[in-house]
Amino acid sequence: MTVIVRDFRPSDAEAWTRVRRAAVPYLVSTPEQVTHDLAHAHPDRHYRLLVAERDGEIIGTAQAGIAHHSTEPGQGSCTPHVLPGHTGHGAGSLLLSTAEEHLAQAGAAVVHAWVLDTPESLEFARGRGYRPGRSAHFQHLDLAAGALPPLQEVPAGVELRPGSDFADDPRPLFDADAQVTLDEPTDIPTELDDYEDWLTTIWRHPTFDAGLTTVVLVDGRVAAFSAAGTDGSRTYSSNMTGTLRAFRGRGLAKLAKNDSLHRARAAGYTDAYTANDTGNGPMLAINKWFGYTVCATEVRHARTLG
């Protein structure tokens, strides 16, 4: 009945996905995703995957790494997940302490962790010295039974294109993503400046769906986008929706997301998820307009090491 923690093996991918889908069903998780993330992690990320085993069964997971894109050095992150029904056996604590030791050796000064806004999870974080910070809402939209707003008329000079149209040269989408990311509310300021890493970790990621991603062009220039992620079967996720600064205030993000959602429903996806910082009023309002409802809330916590 002893819990042990060890490094992830490729043969663990199915079990890893089972734990993640049970613990956080509002995130797109696939076996291909976890193996891709580990195989292609940037060396500066010091990325490590851990699993907790009890009686030979994987009951917990954790991914730990350094936020190497952050403008503030020494920012580490780790969030353990334990299979519902298997909490209380020490798996979460052992995963967290193992990850913290790894991150300290990699140069982390602070460890960030996303914690579900439930009494049990919040108490777990408090008991291990973590302090709360920003929060975010997960939101769900029933694409199968819900009613999407009708497709909007595209204004003159504006064009909607699928992300797959940029397959030969995705650089304009990288530039747009980099600008929008700078303005994203977060406890870890991030600057995207490595195009090759972005190609590997975003553009070629197994869950990124370029075909269902919608890009808004204004007079031929990328002005807004809604990036889509899918599990290849029923779950669709809005990974990032944003408008470049010069084009804000014109409803272009809503235009992009509406187009992407309609195409996702037509492709057979039944459940749409998204997440927004609770202080991101504009995107929360847009998602409410689409019919999303809050299904869970997470609070980012942090602990200073040493």
N, C-alpha and C positions, 0 to 999 in steps of 0.2 A: 504493500500500500504506500510505498515511499515515492515521493515526487522527485524526479531528476530533471535537470535542465541541460540541454546539449545544443550544439549547432545544427541548423537545418540541413537536411540532405535532399537532393532532387526527388528522391522517392517519397518525401513527405508532402509533396505539393498538393495532393488531393485532400489529405487530412488537414493541412494548413488552411486550405480554402473552406473546408467544412467548419472549422472553428471560427474563422473570420465572418463567414456568412451568418452564423448563428449569433455571434456577439454583436456585430454591427451590420445588419442586413441592408442598411441604406448606403453601403459602399459597394461598388462593383469589385468583385473578387473572383479571380480565376486562377487555376494552376499555372497557366502560361504566364500570367502576370508576375507571380511571385518568383518564378525561376528567371524570368527576363530581368526583373529588378536586381536580383542578386548577381547575375552574370554580367550586367552592363553598368553596375554602379561605378561612379567616378572614384578613383583612388582616394581623393581628398575627402570623400564622404565617410570613409572608414565604416562602410555599411556592413552590418552583421545581423543575421536572422537567427533567432533562438526558438526552440520548442520546449514545452514542458510535457513530460511523460509520466503517467501513473498506471502501473500494471501493464506497461507496454502500449497504452493508448495515448495518443497526443491529445492533451486537454487544454493546452495553452500555447500562445504564440507571442512573439515580440520582435519588433524590428527596431534597430538602434543605429544611429548615424549622426554625423556632423552636418550641419546646414552650411555646406561649403559655398553656396551662393549668397549667404547672408553678408550684409555690409558690416555686421558686428561679429568679429571672430569669437570662437569658443562656444558657439551655440549648438548644443546637442539635443537629440530628441529620442524618446522611447515611449511607446504605449503598449503595455501588455494587455492581451485579451485572453480570457478564460472561458471555456465552453460552459454555457449555462447548465447548472446542475452539478458542476464540479468545482465550484468556489468553496473556500473555507479549508482547503487542504494545503495551502502555502504556495501554490503554483504562481500566482501573481507576484507575491513578494520575492520569490526566488528568481523569476524572470527579470524583475525590475532591478534587483541588486546585482545580478550578473551583468545586465546591460549598463548600469551605472559604472561598474568597475571598468568595463570595456571603454566607455566614453571618456572616463577620466584619463585612461592611458592614451587615448587618441587626442587629448588636449582640450576636452570640453570643460568650460568653467561653469556652465549652467545646463541643466537638463530640462527640457520641456516635454510635457505629456498631455494628451487630450483625455479628459475624464468625463464619463457620462454624468449628467446632472441628475443623479439618483443618490439617496442618502448613503447607501452602501459604498458606492464608488467614491463619493466625495470624502467619506470618512477614511477610506483606504488611502487616498492621497494625503489627507491631513496627517494621518498617523505616520507617514513616511517623510514628513518635512516639506511637502509641496504646498505652495501658496497659489491661490486662484488668480487668473488674469482675465483675458478676453473670453467671450463665449460665442458660440455659433449654433444656429438652428439647422438641423436636417429637415428637409421638406419633401413630401411625397405627393405625386400626382398620378391618379389612376387613368392611364391612357386608354385602357380597354373600355371602361364604363363612364369615365368623365367626359365632359364637353369642353373642348378647346375653343378659345376665341377664334372667330373666322380669320382666314388669312387676310392680311392687310394689303391695301393697294400700295404698290411700290412707287415712291415719288419719282418725278422726272430727274434724270441724272444719277439715279441710284440703281444698283444692280445686285442681285443675290446670286451667289455662286457657292457650290459645294466645295468643301476643303480639298476634295480629291482633284479638283481642277488645278491645284497648285503642286501636284506631285512632282513635276519636273523642276520646280524651283519654289520650295516652301519658305525661302528667306523672308518674303514680305509678312508671312504669318508669324515668324519668329520675332521680327521687329515689332509687330503689333502686340504680341504676347509680352514682350519685354517691357513695353511702355505701360501696359495695363497692370502688370504685376507690381510695378513700382508704386502704384496708387492703391493697391489692395490693403485693406485694414488687417494688420497682423502684429503679433508680438515679436516676430523675427523678420526684420526688414530684408527683402530679397532683391537682388539685382541679377537678371539673366544676361550673361555676357559671353557665354560659350555656345556658339551655334552648333558645333559638332556634338556636344553633350545633349543639347536640346533635341537634335535629330534622333539620337538614340533613346533618350528617356521619355520624350513626349511624342514626337512625330511617328516613330517606329514602334511605339509601345503597343503591346498586344490588345489592350482595351481601348486605345484611341480609334475612333471611327471617323476617318476623314470624309467618307461619303455622307454621313449625317451631320457633319459640322457645316455650319452656314457662315459664309463670309459676306459682309456688306461692302460693296465698292461705291464710292462717290467720285464721279468723274474719273473712274479708273484707278483710284487709290483705295487701299484697304482702310476702312473707317471704323468698322466694328466686326465682331465675330461672336459666335456661340459654339464653343468646342464641345464635341460629344464623345462620351465614352460608353461602351456597351459590353455586356458579357456574352454577346453572340446569340442569345436566346430570347430573354424577356425583359432584362433590366437595362435601362438607359439612364445615363447620368450627364448632367450639365457640368462639365469640368471647369469651365471658365467662360463667362459671358462678359464682354466689356466693350467700351467705346474709346477710341483714341481721343485725347483731350481736345483737339481742334474740331471734333465733330459731335461733341456732347450737347444734350438738350434738344435733340431732334428725333428721339424715339427709335434710334437705330438698333440699340441692343434688344429692345422688345421685338422689333421687326425680325432680327436674326434668330432669336430664340423661338419665336412663333413658327417660323419656317422650319427650323430644325425639329421641333416637337411634332408638327404635322407629318413630316417625312418619317420620323421614328414610328409614329402610330401606323402609318401606311406600311412600314416594313415589318410590322407584327410585334413591336415592343409593347408591353402591357403596363410596366411600372417605370415611372420617371422619378429620379431623385436629384436633389441639388442641396447645397449647403451655403450659408451666408453668415458672415459675422453679424452678430445682433445689432451692431452699430451701423451696418450698411443699409440704411433706410431705403435708398433708391431701388436696390435689387430685391429687397424684401417686398416692396410695394409691387414691383413687376411680377414677382412670383405669385403674390396674392391675386393679382389680376388674372393670371393663368389658371388659378384654381388650386395651387399648391397649398397643403396644410402642414403645419409643423408636426413631425413625428418623433423627434428626439432633440435634445440639446446637449452639447458638450461644452466643457469649460477647460480652457488651456491652463494648465498648472506649470509651475517652474520650481526648481530647487537648485540652489547654489551648491556646487561641490567643494569639498575641502574645508 
